[in-house]
Amino acid sequence: MGVVTNGPPFQWTKFLSAGIDDEFDAVCISSITGARKPDLAIFQEAARRCDHPLDGWMVGDSPESDIGGGRAAVLRTIWLSRGRPWRRSDYSPEFTMHSVPDAVATILQCG
């Protein structure tokens, strides 16, 4: 399981502070990786670091970066709407959820 996030290097501090730094096979932070979501390169780098083909899921709250990037990488997508309506007409997420636990349950159910 990998994490792809846009932001500065101190994003890593969040993983350390939460004590979840060992829970992931890869953490790709855009400022360190050199590519930002929705660029396919950051998704490819996460897959490479996971030593796994680029397939699976992208869960996120940004229509453009997370869902657009995930779809471009041919990943299944879950948009965390946080109560917002989906406003794009050119693409849409496969699922819309209100919380991370709901997204995890969907992933486990769908495989």
ChimeraX attribute file (.defattr): number of C-alpha atoms within 10 A of each C-alpha:
attribute: neighborCount
match mode: 1-to-1
recipient: residues
	/A:1	14
	/A:2	19
	/A:3	16
	/A:4	23
	/A:5	22
	/A:6	19
	/A:7	15
	/A:8	11
	/A:9	13
	/A:10	11
	/A:11	16
	/A:12	15
	/A:13	11
	/A:14	11
	/A:15	15
	/A:16	12
	/A:17	9
	/A:18	8
	/A:19	10
	/A:20	10
	/A:21	15
	/A:22	10
	/A:23	11
	/A:24	12
	/A:25	15
	/A:26	19
	/A:27	22
	/A:28	25
	/A:29	23
	/A:30	19
	/A:31	15
	/A:32	12
	/A:33	17
	/A:34	10
	/A:35	18
	/A:36	21
	/A:37	22
	/A:38	22
	/A:39	16
	/A:40	16
	/A:41	16
	/A:42	23
	/A:43	27
	/A:44	16
	/A:45	19
	/A:46	23
	/A:47	22
	/A:48	14
	/A:49	15
	/A:50	17
	/A:51	11
	/A:52	13
	/A:53	10
	/A:54	16
	/A:55	14
	/A:56	16
	/A:57	20
	/A:58	23
	/A:59	24
	/A:60	22
	/A:61	18
	/A:62	15
	/A:63	21
	/A:64	15
	/A:65	17
	/A:66	24
	/A:67	28
	/A:68	22
	/A:69	23
	/A:70	27
	/A:71	21
	/A:72	13
	/A:73	21
	/A:74	15
	/A:75	19
	/A:76	17
	/A:77	24
	/A:78	28
	/A:79	24
	/A:80	23
	/A:81	17
	/A:82	11
	/A:83	9
	/A:84	9
	/A:85	8
	/A:86	13
	/A:87	9
	/A:88	10
	/A:89	6
	/A:90	6
	/A:91	13
	/A:92	17
	/A:93	21
	/A:94	12
	/A:95	14
	/A:96	20
	/A:97	20
	/A:98	15
	/A:99	14
	/A:100	14
	/A:101	10
	/A:102	14
	/A:103	21
	/A:104	14
	/A:105	11
	/A:106	14
	/A:107	16
	/A:108	9
	/A:109	8
	/A:110	7
	/A:111	8
